[in-house]
Amino acid sequence: MFTGIVQAIGRIHAYEPHGADARMVIDAGALDLADVALGDSIAVDGVCLTAVALAPSQFTVDVSAETLRCTRGFAPDGAVNLEKALRLADRLGGHLMSGHVDGIGRVVAFEDLGGGSHRLAVEAPAALARYIAGKGSVAINGVSLTVNAIDGKRFEVNLIPHTLEMTTLRTLAPDQPVNLEIDLIARYVARMAAHDAALSTSR
């Protein structure tokens, strides 16, 4: 589990395709790897990946074809948001996230509001839009954010200067793809409502 509070910006040092899969070596940047062991999970742009090799200031992960299909993918030498898995004693500063990206959104607008804050508008896939609620939580490229407005499949979030400084979201531009993970609670509430409705109609 993760919180969506990015701990460091890393960079993809090496990207090697292996058939439909890939192996990546990631420079961890300021992320402290001292307490990371082989097999531990690290969120890379919101994608939960397993460390299969460790070196000073670097870790290696394998990425499956299914993960590449469900996400915006990884660009060689690209910057990525990093977060180590949540420990039971950690503060939950964002919201609970699984690191399982639900789909790919697309940036509609990225506008400076003055004072350093920016408005980010994203269009979500139709299948995910129903789970995104005003003042609810959503993860964009692994960053926990609060939804400020909704218009059909589009939603808006506000990015404060600290978020822009500490994440890769500052590099976004219109028409770029982004990884989206919807709120776990919204997913389960929708599933329960659909199950109850099905039971009701079957009686």
N, CA, C and O of each residue as an XYZ file, in Angstrom:
812
protein
N       0.837     -1.188      0.000
C       0.000      0.000      0.000
C       0.882      1.252      0.000
O       2.025      1.242      0.458
N       0.294      2.336     -0.539
C       1.004      3.604     -0.630
C       0.057      4.731     -0.218
O      -1.135      4.510     -0.004
N       0.610      5.949     -0.111
C      -0.209      7.088      0.306
C      -0.336      8.158     -0.761
O      -1.188      9.040     -0.647
N       0.491      8.101     -1.796
C       0.459      9.149     -2.812
C       1.243     10.384     -2.419
O       1.133     11.422     -3.072
N       2.048     10.285     -1.342
C       2.953     11.367     -0.972
C       4.330     11.011     -1.532
O       5.040     10.171     -0.980
N       4.689     11.653     -2.619
C       5.927     11.319     -3.327
C       7.134     11.644     -2.448
O       7.211     12.719     -1.852
N       8.068     10.707     -2.376
C       9.242     10.857     -1.514
C      10.478     11.330     -2.263
O      11.401     11.870     -1.654
N      10.507     11.135     -3.561
C      11.657     11.565     -4.357
C      11.311     11.473     -5.834
O      10.387     10.765     -6.234
N      12.067     12.198     -6.622
C      11.980     12.077     -8.082
C      13.192     11.278     -8.543
O      14.334     11.666     -8.294
N      12.939     10.174     -9.207
C      14.008      9.358     -9.747
C      14.105      9.507    -11.254
O      13.390     10.301    -11.866
N      15.002      8.727    -11.839
C      15.172      8.772    -13.294
C      15.468      7.365    -13.804
O      16.213      6.610    -13.178
N      14.883      7.026    -14.933
C      15.105      5.706    -15.519
C      16.500      5.677    -16.144
O      16.748      6.304    -17.174
N      17.393      4.946    -15.509
C      18.794      4.886    -15.942
C      18.967      3.948    -17.132
O      19.750      4.221    -18.042
N      18.224      2.835    -17.115
C      18.309      1.865    -18.214
C      16.943      1.233    -18.418
O      16.221      0.955    -17.461
N      16.605      1.011    -19.671
C      15.330      0.385    -20.029
C      15.618     -0.678    -21.074
O      16.057     -0.369    -22.182
N      15.369     -1.937    -20.715
C      15.680     -3.044    -21.611
C      14.424     -3.865    -21.872
O      13.926     -4.530    -20.963
N      13.898     -3.831    -23.106
C      12.756     -4.692    -23.439
C      13.149     -6.159    -23.375
O      14.244     -6.529    -23.799
N      12.265     -6.994    -22.848
C      12.435     -8.444    -22.825
C      11.155     -9.048    -23.394
O      10.238     -9.395    -22.650
N      11.103     -9.170    -24.717
C       9.861     -9.576    -25.356
C       8.837     -8.473    -25.145
O       9.095     -7.309    -25.451
N       7.673     -8.843    -24.622
C       6.634     -7.843    -24.335
C       6.837     -7.196    -22.971
O       6.175     -6.210    -22.646
N       7.750     -7.747    -22.168
C       8.048     -7.201    -20.842
C       9.229     -6.237    -20.943
O       9.740     -5.962    -22.028
N       9.647     -5.731    -19.779
C      10.810     -4.846    -19.751
C      11.477     -4.931    -18.381
O      10.839     -5.269    -17.384
N      12.758     -4.621    -18.350
C      13.496     -4.475    -17.097
C      14.048     -3.054    -17.048
O      14.590     -2.549    -18.031
N      13.900     -2.415    -15.875
C      14.360     -1.041    -15.725
C      15.309     -0.930    -14.537
O      15.088     -1.535    -13.488
N      16.359     -0.153    -14.721
C      17.215      0.267    -13.623
C      16.888      1.732    -13.362
O      16.936      2.558    -14.273
N      16.557      2.045    -12.120
C      16.091      3.385    -11.783
C      17.042      4.043    -10.798
O      17.340      3.485     -9.742
N      17.520      5.235    -11.149
C      18.269      6.051    -10.205
C      17.280      6.585     -9.181
O      16.289      7.221     -9.540
N      17.548      6.327     -7.915
C      16.572      6.639     -6.863
C      16.575      8.096     -6.437
O      15.708      8.500     -5.661
N      17.506      8.891     -6.908
C      17.546     10.296     -6.506
C      17.734     10.401     -4.996
O      18.642      9.791     -4.431
N      16.872     11.176     -4.351
C      16.970     11.388     -2.898
C      16.282     10.294     -2.089
O      16.262     10.370     -0.860
N      15.718      9.281     -2.740
C      15.030      8.215     -2.016
C      16.046      7.349     -1.275
O      16.976      6.817     -1.880
N      15.864      7.213      0.032
C      16.770      6.410      0.857
C      16.441      4.931      0.678
O      15.347      4.484      1.021
N      17.393      4.182      0.141
C      17.189      2.755     -0.105
C      17.760      1.886      1.012
O      17.786      0.662      0.888
N      18.215      2.502      2.097
C      18.880      1.740      3.155
C      17.971      0.687      3.771
O      18.444     -0.372      4.183
N      16.669      0.964      3.840
C      15.742      0.008      4.458
C      14.946     -0.782      3.432
O      13.955     -1.426      3.777
N      15.370     -0.740      2.172
C      14.689     -1.483      1.104
C      15.406     -2.815      0.895
O      16.630     -2.856      0.771
N      14.636     -3.901      0.856
C      15.195     -5.237      0.637
C      14.693     -5.788     -0.692
O      13.705     -5.303     -1.243
N      15.372     -6.788     -1.191
C      14.910     -7.454     -2.406
C      13.482     -7.961     -2.187
O      13.175     -8.552     -1.151
N      12.628     -7.726     -3.161
C      11.236     -8.141     -3.039
C      10.323     -7.062     -2.507
O       9.103     -7.221     -2.534
N      10.888     -5.954     -2.017
C      10.042     -4.859     -1.531
C       9.390     -4.133     -2.698
O       9.883     -4.161     -3.825
N       8.267     -3.480     -2.399
C       7.527     -2.739     -3.413
C       7.878     -1.252     -3.367
O       8.021     -0.662     -2.296
N       8.009     -0.675     -4.535
C       8.223      0.768     -4.685
C       7.276      1.249     -5.780
O       7.193      0.645     -6.849
N       6.564      2.342     -5.505
C       5.679      2.915     -6.519
C       6.494      3.812     -7.442
O       7.189      4.724     -6.993
N       6.396      3.539     -8.732
C       7.105      4.309     -9.754
C       6.050      4.945    -10.646
O       5.405      4.264    -11.444
N       5.879      6.263    -10.504
C       4.791      6.967    -11.191
C       3.434      6.350    -10.862
O       2.534      6.313    -11.702
N       3.302      5.866     -9.629
C       2.038      5.292     -9.186
C       1.879      3.817     -9.471
O       0.844      3.236     -9.143
N       2.880      3.193    -10.075
C       2.818      1.772    -10.420
C       3.612      0.978     -9.391
O       4.806      1.217     -9.211
N       2.965      0.043     -8.720
C       3.634     -0.786     -7.729
C       4.552     -1.788     -8.428
O       4.085     -2.653     -9.169
N       5.865     -1.668     -8.189
C       6.845     -2.549     -8.810
C       7.736     -3.160     -7.742
O       7.936     -2.576     -6.677
N       8.266     -4.331     -8.031
C       9.075     -5.081     -7.070
C      10.557     -4.902     -7.350
O      11.006     -5.066     -8.484
N      11.316     -4.565     -6.311
C      12.766     -4.427     -6.448
C      13.389     -5.814     -6.587
O      13.300     -6.632     -5.671
N      14.021     -6.079     -7.732
C      14.643     -7.391     -7.979
C      16.163     -7.330     -7.883
O      16.829     -8.365     -7.874
N      16.709     -6.121     -7.811
C      18.143     -5.938     -7.593
C      18.346     -4.562     -6.985
O      17.604     -3.624     -7.276
N      19.373     -4.451     -6.126
C      19.650     -3.195     -5.440
C      21.121     -2.850     -5.582
O      21.988     -3.724     -5.554
N      21.385     -1.565     -5.735
C      22.738     -1.041     -5.759
C      22.685      0.310     -5.067
O      21.599      0.864     -4.896
N      23.822      0.854     -4.665
C      23.787      2.178     -4.049
C      23.082      3.197     -4.942
O      23.522      3.458     -6.061
N      22.014      3.759     -4.453
C      21.225      4.803     -5.126
C      20.507      4.317     -6.385
O      20.029      5.139     -7.166
N      20.421      3.003     -6.600
C      19.690      2.466     -7.745
C      18.926      1.211     -7.340
O      19.320      0.498     -6.417
N      17.828      0.955     -8.044
C      17.136     -0.321     -7.895
C      16.620     -0.766     -9.251
O      16.383      0.048    -10.143
N      16.448     -2.083     -9.388
C      16.015     -2.669    -10.655
C      14.642     -3.307    -10.480
O      14.362     -3.930     -9.455
N      13.791     -3.146    -11.489
C      12.448     -3.722    -11.453
C      12.144     -4.376    -12.793
O      12.672     -3.980    -13.832
N      11.282     -5.384    -12.748
C      10.743     -5.984    -13.966
C       9.322     -5.469    -14.163
O       8.550     -5.362    -13.210
N       8.990     -5.154    -15.401
C       7.675     -4.606    -15.730
C       7.001     -5.551    -16.721
O       7.540     -5.828    -17.793
N       5.827     -6.039    -16.356
C       5.135     -7.001    -17.210
C       4.444     -6.312    -18.381
O       4.218     -5.102    -18.362
N       4.118     -7.093    -19.385
C       3.378     -6.574    -20.540
C       2.019     -6.014    -20.111
O       1.553     -5.015    -20.659
N       1.387     -6.664    -19.130
C       0.091     -6.190    -18.654
C       0.221     -4.818    -17.999
O      -0.627     -3.949    -18.202
N       1.274     -4.624    -17.218
C       1.494     -3.313    -16.608
C       1.731     -2.260    -17.676
O       1.190     -1.159    -17.584
N       2.516     -2.570    -18.667
C       2.770     -1.619    -19.749
C       1.491     -1.310    -20.516
O       1.301     -0.186    -20.980
N       0.615     -2.297    -20.651
C      -0.642     -2.078    -21.370
C      -1.585     -1.149    -20.608
O      -2.309     -0.358    -21.212
N      -1.572     -1.252    -19.270
C      -2.536     -0.516    -18.448
C      -2.050      0.853    -18.018
O      -2.803      1.607    -17.402
N      -0.806      1.193    -18.329
C      -0.237      2.460    -17.886
C       0.260      3.262    -19.074
O       0.212      2.813    -20.219
N       0.736      4.452    -18.774
C       1.268      5.284    -19.866
C       2.658      4.858    -20.298
O       3.227      5.428    -21.229
N       3.206      3.855    -19.621
C       4.527      3.349    -19.973
C       5.635      4.170    -19.345
O       5.381      5.106    -18.586
N       6.877      3.807    -19.673
C       8.038      4.454    -19.077
C       9.002      4.843    -20.188
O       9.369      4.019    -21.026
N       9.403      6.099    -20.182
C      10.314      6.590    -21.210
C      11.756      6.445    -20.743
O      12.079      6.874    -19.635
N      12.625      5.860    -21.546
C      14.033      5.799    -21.180
C      14.568      7.183    -20.822
O      14.339      8.148    -21.551
N      15.275      7.276    -19.708
C      15.840      8.514    -19.169
C      14.759      9.457    -18.627
O      15.050     10.608    -18.303
N      13.516      8.974    -18.528
C      12.440      9.821    -18.037
C      12.469      9.962    -16.523
O      12.919      9.063    -15.814
N      11.984     11.099    -16.035
C      11.855     11.322    -14.594
C      10.584     10.645    -14.096
O       9.568     10.630    -14.790
N      10.647     10.081    -12.878
C       9.515      9.348    -12.323
C       9.346      9.685    -10.842
O      10.321      9.926    -10.131
N       8.087      9.697    -10.390
C       7.778      9.884     -8.981
C       7.997      8.569     -8.234
O       7.588      7.508     -8.707
N       8.640      8.639     -7.071
C       8.951      7.437     -6.295
C       8.366      7.514     -4.895
O       8.383      8.564     -4.252
N       7.845      6.376     -4.433
C       7.365      6.259     -3.057
C       7.567      4.825     -2.579
O       7.173      3.875     -3.255
N       8.180      4.677     -1.414
C       8.315      3.351     -0.821
C       6.982      2.917     -0.218
O       6.132      3.749      0.100
N       6.813      1.607     -0.065
C       5.564      1.072      0.470
C       5.318      1.585      1.891
O       6.248      1.817      2.664
N       4.041      1.750      2.202
C       3.604      2.243      3.503
C       3.911      1.236      4.601
O       3.687      0.038      4.432
N       4.426      1.725      5.731
C       4.601      0.904      6.919
C       3.467      1.216      7.891
O       2.880      2.296      7.837
N       3.158      0.271      8.776
C       2.028      0.447      9.681
C       2.196      1.655     10.592
O       1.202      2.236     11.029
N       3.416      2.038     10.884
C       3.649      3.163     11.790
C       3.706      4.506     11.069
O       3.850      5.542     11.718
N       3.597      4.511      9.733
C       3.721      5.759      8.982
C       2.461      6.605      9.067
O       1.361      6.090      9.269
N       2.640      7.925      8.908
C       1.497      8.824      8.794
C       0.827      8.624      7.436
O       1.500      8.413      6.428
N      -0.500      8.691      7.421
C      -1.246      8.576      6.170
C      -1.571      9.990      5.691
O      -2.668     10.500      5.912
N      -0.592     10.609      5.030
C      -0.754     12.001      4.639
C      -1.616     12.200      3.405
O      -2.219     13.262      3.244
N      -1.690     11.202      2.530
C      -2.499     11.324      1.321
C      -3.767     10.510      1.454
O      -4.645     10.845      2.250
N      -3.870      9.433      0.672
C      -4.972      8.481      0.832
C      -4.441      7.094      0.470
O      -3.422      6.970     -0.209
N      -5.134      6.064      0.923
C      -4.673      4.700      0.678
C      -4.709      4.379     -0.813
O      -5.723      4.574     -1.482
N      -3.586      3.884     -1.316
C      -3.463      3.527     -2.724
C      -2.822      2.156     -2.833
O      -1.977      1.782     -2.019
N      -3.237      1.413     -3.852
C      -2.701      0.065     -4.044
C      -1.497      0.039     -4.972
O      -0.726     -0.921     -4.962
N      -1.328      1.091     -5.780
C      -0.280      1.074     -6.792
C      -0.669      0.294     -8.027
O       0.177     -0.010     -8.868
N      -1.960     -0.035     -8.143
C      -2.485     -0.712     -9.332
C      -3.227      0.316    -10.172
O      -4.376      0.651     -9.884
N      -2.573      0.811    -11.201
C      -3.139      1.869    -12.036
C      -4.408      1.365    -12.710
O      -4.432      0.272    -13.277
N      -5.469      2.180    -12.640
C      -6.766      1.776    -13.197
C      -6.926      2.134    -14.665
O      -7.704      1.499    -15.378
N      -6.207      3.132    -15.118
C      -6.343      3.529    -16.506
C      -5.499      4.751    -16.811
O      -4.811      5.292    -15.946
N      -5.569      5.165    -18.054
C      -4.766      6.287    -18.543
C      -5.679      7.472    -18.824
O      -6.622      7.368    -19.609
N      -5.392      8.597    -18.178
C      -6.098      9.841    -18.475
C      -5.274     10.686    -19.422
O      -4.154     10.335    -19.793
N      -5.865     11.824    -19.809
C      -5.148     12.728    -20.712
C      -5.299     14.157    -20.224
O      -6.399     14.601    -19.896
N      -4.179     14.875    -20.177
C      -4.199     16.257    -19.707
C      -4.959     17.123    -20.694
O      -4.683     17.116    -21.894
N      -5.928     17.875    -20.166
C      -6.709     18.807    -20.982
C      -6.163     20.218    -20.858
O      -6.086     20.951    -21.844
N      -5.783     20.599    -19.633
C      -5.256     21.941    -19.400
C      -4.312     21.926    -18.220
O      -4.481     21.149    -17.280
N      -3.309     22.798    -18.279
C      -2.361     22.980    -17.187
C      -2.053     24.466    -17.141
O      -1.273     24.975    -17.946
N      -2.671     25.157    -16.191
C      -2.665     26.613    -16.207
C      -2.130     27.188    -14.903
O      -2.458     26.710    -13.817
N      -1.305     28.217    -15.025
C      -0.775     28.945    -13.880
C      -1.875     29.849    -13.333
O      -2.434     30.670    -14.059
N      -2.180     29.689    -12.045
C      -3.220     30.486    -11.414
C      -2.656     31.726    -10.728
O      -3.404     32.505    -10.137
N      -1.360     31.905    -10.803
C      -0.727     33.002    -10.087
C      -0.365     32.557     -8.680
O      -1.046     31.713     -8.096
N       0.684     33.111     -8.146
C       1.120     32.740     -6.806
C       1.798     31.384     -6.744
O       2.121     30.902     -5.658
N       2.017     30.763     -7.897
C       2.708     29.487     -7.938
C       1.818     28.276     -8.083
O       2.296     27.200     -8.445
N       0.526     28.424     -7.808
C      -0.394     27.293     -7.953
C      -0.825     27.128     -9.406
O      -0.832     28.087    -10.179
N      -1.184     25.891     -9.767
C      -1.630     25.592    -11.120
C      -2.937     24.794    -11.076
O      -3.193     24.038    -10.139
N      -3.746     24.983    -12.108
C      -4.950     24.170    -12.296
C      -4.635     23.098    -13.313
O      -4.179     23.389    -14.419
N      -4.881     21.857    -12.934
C      -4.668     20.726    -13.837
C      -6.013     20.089    -14.140
O      -6.713     19.642    -13.230
N      -6.377     20.045    -15.416
C      -7.605     19.397    -15.848
C      -7.251     18.142    -16.629
O      -6.399     18.165    -17.517
N      -7.921     17.044    -16.285
C      -7.629     15.740    -16.890
C      -8.931     15.104    -17.353
O      -9.951     15.194    -16.670
N      -8.894     14.465    -18.505
C     -10.035     13.685    -18.971
C      -9.773     12.220    -18.666
O      -8.776     11.647    -19.104
N     -10.688     11.622    -17.905
C     -10.549     10.219    -17.509
C     -11.286      9.317    -18.487
O     -12.218      9.770    -19.152
N     -10.894      8.057    -18.590
C     -11.684      7.115    -19.385
C     -13.106      7.034    -18.824
O     -13.316      7.177    -17.620
N     -14.068      6.806    -19.703
C     -15.473      6.770    -19.279
C     -15.699      5.754    -18.168
O     -16.502      5.996    -17.266
N     -15.014      4.637    -18.219
C     -15.220      3.587    -17.222
C     -14.753      4.010    -15.832
O     -15.214      3.455    -14.834
N     -13.848      4.983    -15.753
C     -13.332      5.436    -14.460
C     -14.018      6.692    -13.958
O     -14.037      6.944    -12.753
N     -14.581      7.485    -14.859
C     -15.128      8.795    -14.486
C     -16.184      8.687    -13.392
O     -16.288      9.587    -12.558
N     -16.957      7.628    -13.372
C     -18.025      7.488    -12.385
C     -17.505      7.335    -10.970
O     -18.250      7.542    -10.012
N     -16.225      6.971    -10.821
C     -15.642      6.778     -9.496
C     -14.993      8.053     -8.945
O     -14.574      8.079     -7.788
N     -14.907      9.091     -9.750
C     -14.214     10.311     -9.350
C     -15.237     11.322     -8.857
O     -16.122     11.734     -9.607
N     -15.116     11.724     -7.588
C     -16.116     12.589     -6.952
C     -15.482     13.890     -6.484
O     -14.313     13.926     -6.101
N     -16.266     14.946     -6.523
C     -15.817     16.231     -6.015
C     -15.392     16.128     -4.564
O     -16.093     15.531     -3.748
N     -14.243     16.710     -4.240
C     -13.620     16.672     -2.914
C     -13.171     15.266     -2.523
O     -12.764     15.033     -1.385
N     -13.246     14.338     -3.466
C     -12.701     13.006     -3.236
C     -11.233     12.974     -3.633
O     -10.659     13.994     -4.013
N     -10.634     11.797     -3.541
C      -9.213     11.642     -3.839
C      -9.003     10.898     -5.153
O      -9.785     10.024     -5.528
N      -7.937     11.264     -5.831
C      -7.510     10.572     -7.042
C      -5.991     10.639     -7.098
O      -5.395     11.594     -6.602
N      -5.364      9.638     -7.694
C      -3.911      9.647     -7.853
C      -3.564      9.870     -9.315
O      -4.072      9.178    -10.198
N      -2.694     10.842     -9.564
C      -2.199     11.131    -10.905
C      -0.686     10.912    -10.895
O       0.043     11.603    -10.184
N      -0.224      9.950    -11.686
C       1.203      9.584    -11.713
C       1.736      9.339    -10.299
O       2.869      9.694     -9.975
N       0.893      8.724     -9.467
C       1.309      8.355     -8.126
C       1.194      9.444     -7.086
O       1.630      9.253     -5.951
N       0.614     10.592     -7.439
C       0.481     11.719     -6.516
C      -0.969     11.809     -6.031
O      -1.892     11.903     -6.841
N      -1.168     11.780     -4.718
C      -2.503     11.899     -4.136
C      -2.985     13.339     -4.233
O      -2.315     14.263     -3.773
N      -4.168     13.520     -4.842
C      -4.709     14.860     -5.068
C      -6.197     14.881     -4.754
O      -6.871     13.851     -4.788
N      -6.700     16.081     -4.445
C      -8.123     16.279     -4.160
C      -8.823     16.839     -5.387
O      -8.350     17.799     -5.995
N      -9.941     16.245     -5.748
C     -10.710     16.684     -6.913
C     -11.483     17.950     -6.561
O     -12.261     17.958     -5.607
N     -11.274     19.018     -7.324
C     -11.948     20.290     -7.057
C     -13.213     20.486     -7.878
O     -14.155     21.131     -7.418
N     -13.246     19.942     -9.084
C     -14.403     20.140     -9.960
C     -14.513     18.969    -10.917
O     -13.521     18.317    -11.243
N     -15.747     18.711    -11.367
C     -16.021     17.620    -12.310
C     -16.949     18.133    -13.400
O     -17.903     18.860    -13.121
N     -16.669     17.755    -14.638
C     -17.538     18.090    -15.767
C     -17.519     16.904    -16.725
O     -16.642     16.797    -17.582
N     -18.496     16.017    -16.568
C     -18.519     14.811    -17.380
C     -17.326     13.932    -17.054
O     -17.125     13.539    -15.904
N     -16.538     13.628    -18.072
C     -15.359     12.779    -17.866
C     -14.144     13.583    -17.400
O     -13.105     13.012    -17.070
N     -14.280     14.907    -17.376
C     -13.154     15.750    -16.998
C     -13.210     16.121    -15.521
O     -14.284     16.333    -14.958
N     -12.048     16.196    -14.912
C     -11.985     16.660    -13.534
C     -10.786     17.584    -13.376
O      -9.854     17.557    -14.180
N     -10.823     18.399    -12.331
C      -9.767     19.372    -12.089
C      -9.189     19.191    -10.690
O      -9.901     18.854     -9.744
N      -7.891     19.422    -10.582
C      -7.211     19.445     -9.287
C      -6.347     20.697     -9.232
O      -5.969     21.259    -10.260
N      -6.045     21.121     -8.007
C      -5.158     22.260     -7.811
C      -3.793     21.743     -7.364
O      -3.703     20.896     -6.475
N      -2.746     22.252     -7.977
C      -1.383     21.866     -7.628
C      -0.694     23.041     -6.949
O      -0.453     24.075     -7.573
N      -0.379     22.878     -5.671
C       0.299     23.939     -4.941
C       1.787     23.922     -5.281
O       2.285     22.928     -5.810
N       2.507     25.011     -4.985
C       3.930     25.057     -5.335
C       4.744     23.892     -4.774
O       5.654     23.403     -5.445
N       4.436     23.437     -3.556
C       5.188     22.330     -2.965
C       5.028     21.055     -3.794
O       6.000     20.341     -4.038
N       3.800     20.776     -4.223
C       3.563     19.586     -5.049
C       4.319     19.676     -6.367
O       4.895     18.689     -6.825
N       4.320     20.844     -6.968
C       5.038     21.026     -8.227
C       6.538     20.843     -8.044
O       7.212     20.289     -8.913
N       7.063     21.313     -6.905
C       8.490     21.212     -6.653
C       8.928     19.781     -6.383
O      10.023     19.379     -6.776
N       8.068     19.005     -5.707
C       8.459     17.687     -5.225
C       8.078     16.547     -6.160
O       8.435     15.401     -5.887
N       7.366     16.817     -7.252
C       6.922     15.763     -8.155
C       7.214     16.139     -9.605
O       7.658     17.248     -9.903
N       6.952     15.185    -10.494
C       7.138     15.438    -11.925
C       5.920     16.104    -12.563
O       5.932     16.379    -13.763
N       4.876     16.366    -11.790
C       3.671     16.956    -12.372
C       3.940     18.325    -12.979
O       3.185     18.781    -13.838
N       4.996     18.975    -12.545
C       5.324     20.300    -13.076
C       5.676     20.259    -14.557
O       5.668     21.294    -15.222
N       5.987     19.068    -15.083
C       6.388     18.949    -16.488
C       5.211     18.621    -17.404
O       5.390     18.481    -18.613
N       4.005     18.498    -16.836
C       2.852     18.113    -17.654
C       2.482     19.201    -18.657
O       2.760     20.383    -18.453
N       1.856     18.774    -19.732
C       1.393     19.686    -20.775
C       0.140     19.080    -21.403
O      -0.065     17.869    -21.321
N      -0.704     19.909    -22.031
C      -1.913     19.391    -22.665
C      -1.635     18.242    -23.618
O      -0.651     18.252    -24.358
N      -2.520     17.248    -23.588
C      -2.515     16.052    -24.428
C      -1.543     14.981    -23.933
O      -1.435     13.932    -24.567
N      -0.840     15.203    -22.836
C       0.029     14.158    -22.304
C      -0.799     13.118    -21.559
O      -1.788     13.468    -20.914
N      -0.410     11.840    -21.637
C      -1.089     10.787    -20.866
C      -0.608     10.771    -19.423
O       0.541     11.110    -19.139
N      -1.492     10.374    -18.513
C      -1.137     10.261    -17.099
C      -1.748      8.991    -16.526
O      -2.823      8.562    -16.945
N      -1.045      8.390    -15.557
C      -1.570      7.228    -14.852
C      -2.618      7.670    -13.837
O      -2.395      8.615    -13.081
N      -3.758      6.989    -13.820
C      -4.822      7.298    -12.870
C      -5.109      6.084    -11.996
O      -5.207      4.958    -12.482
N      -5.242      6.336    -10.698
C      -5.750      5.323     -9.776
C      -6.901      5.943     -8.996
O      -6.725      6.955     -8.319
N      -8.066      5.340     -9.091
C      -9.229      5.865     -8.394
C      -9.181      5.486     -6.923
O      -8.407      4.621     -6.516
N     -10.012      6.138     -6.139
C     -10.051      5.889     -4.701
C     -10.572      4.480     -4.424
O     -11.598      4.073     -4.970
N      -9.863      3.741     -3.578
C     -10.270      2.377     -3.238
C     -11.675      2.340     -2.645
O     -12.451      1.432     -2.941
N     -12.000      3.320     -1.813
C     -13.321      3.345     -1.170
C     -14.413      3.487     -2.222
O     -15.440      2.814     -2.147
N     -14.194      4.364     -3.205
C     -15.185      4.558     -4.259
C     -15.427      3.267     -5.029
O     -16.560      2.946     -5.391
N     -14.354      2.536     -5.273
C     -14.476      1.274     -6.011
C     -15.358      0.277     -5.251
O     -16.234     -0.355     -5.840
N     -15.123      0.140     -3.949
C     -15.875     -0.836     -3.162
C     -17.320     -0.398     -2.930
O     -18.224     -1.233     -2.908
N     -17.542      0.901     -2.757
C     -18.920      1.394     -2.614
C     -19.708      1.107     -3.884
O     -20.855      0.664     -3.815
N     -19.105      1.356     -5.043
C     -19.788      1.097     -6.309
C     -20.079     -0.387     -6.478
O     -21.149     -0.760     -6.959
N     -19.138     -1.232     -6.087
C     -19.339     -2.678     -6.200
C     -20.467     -3.155     -5.291
O     -21.281     -3.988     -5.687
N     -20.511     -2.620     -4.062
C     -21.566     -2.999     -3.135
C     -22.930     -2.550     -3.629
O     -23.912     -3.284     -3.514
N     -22.993     -1.324     -4.188
C     -24.264     -0.816     -4.700
C     -24.750     -1.654     -5.868
O     -25.942     -1.942     -5.972
N     -23.830     -2.052     -6.754
C     -24.221     -2.883     -7.901
C     -24.672     -4.256     -7.445
O     -25.616     -4.817     -8.002
N     -24.005     -4.803     -6.434
C     -24.374     -6.114     -5.913
C     -25.760     -6.062     -5.273
O     -26.582     -6.951     -5.495
N     -26.023     -5.012     -4.472
C     -27.331     -4.873     -3.824
C     -28.445     -4.697     -4.852
O     -29.539     -5.238     -4.692
N     -28.155     -3.929     -5.916
C     -29.142     -3.721     -6.965
C     -29.458     -5.023     -7.692
O     -30.610     -5.291     -8.033
N     -28.419     -5.831     -7.926
C     -28.629     -7.118     -8.594
C     -29.464     -8.051     -7.731
O     -30.337     -8.755     -8.238
N     -29.201     -8.060     -6.435
C     -29.991     -8.887     -5.518
C     -31.446     -8.438     -5.489
O     -32.360     -9.262     -5.458
N     -31.649     -7.136     -5.499
C     -33.002     -6.578     -5.430
C     -33.837     -6.977     -6.644
O     -35.011     -7.320     -6.510
N     -33.228     -6.930     -7.824
C     -33.960     -7.252     -9.052
C     -34.196     -8.753     -9.217
O     -35.101     -9.174     -9.937
N     -33.365     -9.557     -8.537
C     -33.499    -11.005     -8.687
C     -34.556    -11.603     -7.744
O     -34.915    -12.775     -7.859
N     -35.041    -10.779     -6.817
C     -36.035    -11.301     -5.863
C     -37.434    -11.298     -6.480
O     -38.397    -11.701     -5.828
